Amino acid sequence: MHAITPAEIHAPTTTFRRAAALLVGMALWSTVASATDILFIGNSFTYAAGSAVRTWRADSVNDLNAQGIGGMPALFKAFTQQAGLKYDVSLETQGGVGIDWHLENKLGVIGQRPWDMVVMHGYSTLDAKKPGDPATLVASTKQMAEFLAGRNPGVDVRLLATWTRADQTYEAKGAWFGKPIEAMGRDVRAGYDRAAAGAAPIVKGVIPVGDAWLRAMASGVADANPYDGIEAGKLDLWTYDHYHASSYGYYLEALVVFGAITGRDPRSLGENECAAFELGLSTAQAAALQQVAFDELASRGGVKSNPLKPTKAGAPMNCPRWR
């Protein structure tokens, strides 16, 4: 039998070198594969119509429709990167539609991957033709959830309950005219709760974005009626049409999604969070919205308190390039 010499031990053979290279390659593949593949399905409330968020950092996410959208998913990506988490973020969006439209027109696009997670929402009034009626949302949620589970039985699907609309509340033509601003928010949330229950266990829950908006108003962070002017020191979560969100509103939306999906305290991002800085939010505004997001999620047991404890003071900076 040939005895292995010390020289042979310190001079690996080609086989050993190939084996070592294979192990390195497997380790690199494992690192890439460890990223959570998440898809956002929605409309203008996802792609951030009416704000600078719409095209912000579009190169950091995968727009499956190639429309150059960054939107709320790009904010979510920025938050996860700053938190040291790995998410491969994709979006499939179309303005003015519900989940039923994506079922009819985009299953070929949506079905190209077995997604790990999917966040989706329907039309802002639950039904464009019958405001307040959740029947279409309930049915289409179940169908989409079953389709997604057919591609990946372990998929984690969440519904995003959208926000109340000032134009639907304060204008005479609005479906909730004459009712308090909270009324539409409560009706929308109830519709999403029904849809989630009807698609369980594939749908794991509802992300309380609309509830966070109402909390921001109730706590004095945001103004509840943009038609009579914005009270000093308060934020307008809506954009110019009093329908879609402003950068403040989309920032709050993304914070709630971040906390709900990752279980992280949104305050752990800190007042110097870079996306807020790039979008023109002050550190005080960023901190206030992070607090609202935390309070809403914590009230439902969604996150544990873990605010950022900076080791030293510093000014906010631009975000690095992510992909």
N, C-alpha and C positions, 0 to 999 in steps of 0.2 A: 504494500500500500504506500502510495506517495504521501510523504509528510509535507504539510504546508509550511513553507519557510516564512520567516519574518518579512522578507522582501515582498513575497506574494501578498501578505496581509496588507502591506502599505502601498501596494501598487494594484488597485482593483482591475480585474479583467474586464473585457468588453461587456460580458454578461452582467457583471456587477454594476458597471456604469449604466447600462441600459435599465437595469432594475431600479437604480437610484433615480434615474430620470423619470421613469414611470411613476414612482412614488411621489416625486415632486409634482408631476403633471396631475396626478390624482388629487393631491392636496389643493392645487390651484382650482381644479374643477369643483372640488367640494366647497371652496370659498365662494365661487360664483353661484353654485347651486343653492347655497344657504340663503340667498336673498329671497324674500317673500314676493311672489308674483301677484300684484294687486291690480284690479281693473275697476275704473270708475265709469259707470253707465249713467248718463243723465242728459240734461239740456243746458240752457243758458245759465241756470243756477249752479252748474258744475263748471262750465267754461268761463264764468265770471263776466258776462256781458255788462257793459256800461262802466267798466273800470279798467285801470291799468293792469290788473291781475290777469286779464284775458290772454295776453301774449307774454307775460312775465316768465322768464326762464323756460321757454317752450322747449329748448334743447335738452332739458333735464328729464323730460318724460316722453313716453311713446304715444303720440296722437295717432290712433289707428285709422283715422279718416284723413290724415295728412293735411290738416287745416291750420297748422301752426299754432295750436292752442297749448298754453301752459295751464292757466286757470287755477282753480282751487287744488287740483292734483299736484301742481308744481309747488304750491305752498306746503302741502303735505310732505312732498319729497324733501323740501328744504328742512322741515322740522325733523324728519327722521334722520337725515344726514347729520344734523347738529347734535342729535341725541345718540349718534353712533350706531344707528340701526340700519339694516340693509333691506331696502324695498325696491323692487323693479316696478315702476309705476307706469301704467297705461291708462288711456281714456278713450271712450267712444261716446261722442256727444252730438246732439242735433237740437237746434233751438225750437222751442214751442211744442215739444212732444212729450209723451209719456212712455212708460215701459212698453206699452202695447206697440208703439211705432218701432221700437228696436226689435221686438219679436218679429214683426212683419218684414222688416227691411235689412236687419244687420246681423242675423244669426251666423251668416258665413264669416263675418269679421270677428264677432264675439267668440265663435267656436273654434278659432284657430289655435287656442292654447287651453290646456286644462288649468285654469286659474286657481291659485291658492285661496285668494280672497276676492270678493266683489262687493263694491258699495254702489247702490243704485237708488234712484228716486224717480217719481212720476211728475206729472204736470202740477204746477203750483197751486191750482184750485182743486186738485184731485181729479177733476174731469173738466176739460175745456168747455164742453157743451152743457154739462150739468154740474156747476160748481157745488162743491161740498159732498158730492156723491162718490163714495170710494169703491163702488162695484168694479169698475174697470181696473183700478189699481190692485184690488184684491185678486182678481182673476189673472191679470198679466204678471203679477209678482209670483204667483204659484207656477205659472207656465215657464217663466224665465228661470226660476230657481231649479225646477226639474231639468231644464235644458242644461244648466250649468253643472248640476250634479251628475248628469249623464256623461259629461266630459271629465269630471273629477268628483267621485263620490264623497271626498273629504272636503269639498269646497266650503269656505266660511263666507256666507252671504249676509250682508247687513243692509237695512233700509235706512235712508237718510230722510228724516222728517224735516221738510222745508219750512220757511218762515212765513209769518203773516205779512200781508201786503197793505201798505198805506192806501194805495189807490183803490183797493177793493173795500176799504173801510170808510174812508172820508169822502169819496166821490159818490154822487147820487147813483151812478150807474153800477157801482160795486155790489157784488153779491152779499157782502156783509155790511152794507151801508146802514148807519144808525146804531150799530153794535159797537161795543168796546174793542179796542185793537187786539185784545187777548182772544176774542171769540174765534176768529179765523185760525189762529195758532192752535187753539184747543181742538177745533174740528179737524184740522189737517193731521194733528198728532193722533187723534182717535182713528182716523182712516188708516194711518200707517200701522198702528197697533193691530187693527183687524187684518191687514195684509200680512203682517209678520206671523200672526197666529195661524193664518190659513196656509202658510208655506213652511211652517215648522216641521221637522227640525233643521231643514236646510238653511232657512233664514234664522240667524242666531239672535237677532235683536234689532232695535231701532236706535239710531244715533240722534240724540236730541238737539239738533241744530236750532229748530224753531223755538224750542223751550229756552235755549240759551239766549236767543234774541229777546224774548219776553223778560227774562231775568235781567238782561242788560238795561232794559227800560225801567223795570221795577226798582232796580238798585240805583238808578240815577246816572248810570254810565252813558246811556243812549237816550235820545229824545224820542218820544212816542208819537209825535205828530209833526211831520215836516211841513205840513201845509200852513201852520201858523208860526213858522220860523223855528230855528234851532236854538234852544235855550243855551245860554252861555255855559261853557264847560262841559257840554254834553256832545256826544257823537251822533251823526246821522248815519245809521246803518244802511239806509237805502241810497241809491244813486238818483240822478235827476228825474227819472220817471216814477219814483216812489213805488217801484215794483221790483226791479232787480236790486242787487246789493251794491254798496260802495266798496272801496278797498277795505274800509273798517269792517263792513259786514262779511265780506269774503274771508278776511283774516280771522274773524271769530268763527266762521264756518269751519275753516281748516283746523283751527285749534281744537274744536270739539271733535272733529273727525280724528285728529292725531291722538287725542287722549282716549277716545273710545276704542280705536283700533289697537293701539300699543299698550294701553294701560298706564302710560306715563302721565305724570302731573304736567299740564301745559305750562305751569309756572316754572318748571325746570328749564325751560328755554331761556328765561331771563329777559329783563327789560331791554337789553342790548341785542336781542335776537335780530339777525341780519336781514331777513325778509321784510320785517317791519320797517327797518331803516331804509331799505331800497325803495319801499312803497310810500315813504314820506310820513310814516307814523312817528310820533314822538315816543320817547322811552316811557313816559307816563301813560300814554294811550295804549301802548303795547302791554304794559303791566296790568292795566285795568281790564283789558279784554282777556288776557290770560287768566286773571282772577275769576272773571265771569265764567269762562269755560271750565275752570277747575270746580267752582262752586256747583255748577249744574251737574257735572259728571259725578262729583263726590256725593251729591244729594241722592244719587241713584246707585251708589256703591261701585261706580265704574273706575275710580282711581283712588290711590292712596296719597296722602299728603307728602310731597317731596319737593318743596320749592327750591329754586336755585339759591345757593349760598356762595356768592362770589368771593373769591379770595382777595381780590383787589379791584379797585375802581378802574373803569376804562370806558372809552367812547365806543359806540356801535360802529361796525365796519361793514363793508360790502360782503356778500356771500362769495365763497370760492366757486369755481366751476365744478358742477357735478354732472354725472351721467349714470 
